[in-house]
């Protein structure tokens, strides 16, 4: 399992919270707090749910075209 540093830019008041993503076979399996950020800068549920949004079956995979 590979761990890479990521951030959540959802602008919910945390101002780009630093997180770590755990990769398994090229897919994000888990998101957790980044220990390098210290004990007072923690992520929230919106950041932890990034894999659900990334791999949602109803997400847009191509650009929408205006008619």
C-alpha positions as CSV (number, residue, x, y, z in Angstrom):
1,X,0.0,0.0,0.0
2,X,1.4,3.4,-1.0
3,X,0.7,6.6,0.9
4,X,0.8,10.0,-0.8
5,X,0.1,13.5,0.5
6,X,-3.0,15.2,-0.8
7,X,-5.1,18.2,0.2
8,X,-8.8,18.9,0.4
9,X,-9.7,22.2,-1.3
10,X,-13.5,22.1,-0.6
11,X,-13.2,25.5,1.1
12,X,-15.3,24.5,4.1
13,X,-13.3,26.8,6.5
14,X,-10.2,24.7,6.8
15,X,-8.4,26.5,3.9
16,X,-7.0,23.4,2.1
17,X,-6.6,20.8,4.8
18,X,-3.5,18.5,4.4
19,X,-4.5,14.8,4.2
20,X,-2.9,11.5,3.1
21,X,-4.4,9.1,0.6
22,X,-3.7,5.4,0.8
23,X,-3.4,3.8,-2.7
24,X,-3.9,0.2,-3.5
25,X,-3.5,-1.0,-7.1
26,X,-3.8,2.7,-8.3
27,X,-7.0,3.4,-6.5
28,X,-7.6,5.5,-3.4
29,X,-8.8,3.3,-0.6
30,X,-8.6,5.5,2.4
31,X,-8.0,9.2,3.3
32,X,-6.6,10.2,6.7
33,X,-5.0,13.2,8.4
34,X,-1.5,14.1,7.5
35,X,0.8,13.8,10.6
36,X,3.2,16.4,9.1
37,X,0.4,19.0,9.5
38,X,0.5,18.9,13.3
39,X,-2.2,17.9,15.8
40,X,-4.4,21.0,15.4
41,X,-4.9,21.0,11.6
42,X,-7.3,18.1,11.0
43,X,-9.5,17.2,8.1
44,X,-13.3,16.9,8.1
45,X,-15.9,14.5,6.8
46,X,-15.9,16.2,3.4
47,X,-12.2,15.5,2.9
48,X,-12.5,12.0,4.2
49,X,-15.3,11.2,1.7
50,X,-13.2,12.2,-1.3
51,X,-12.8,8.6,-2.6
52,X,-16.7,8.3,-2.6
53,X,-16.9,11.4,-4.8
54,X,-14.0,10.3,-7.0
55,X,-15.3,6.8,-7.8
56,X,-19.1,7.6,-7.7
57,X,-20.9,5.7,-10.5
58,X,-23.0,8.8,-11.5
59,X,-20.1,11.3,-11.8
60,X,-19.4,13.1,-15.1
61,X,-16.6,11.5,-17.1
62,X,-16.8,13.8,-20.2
63,X,-17.5,17.4,-20.6
64,X,-21.2,18.4,-21.1
65,X,-21.9,20.2,-24.3
66,X,-24.3,23.1,-24.6
67,X,-26.9,22.8,-27.4
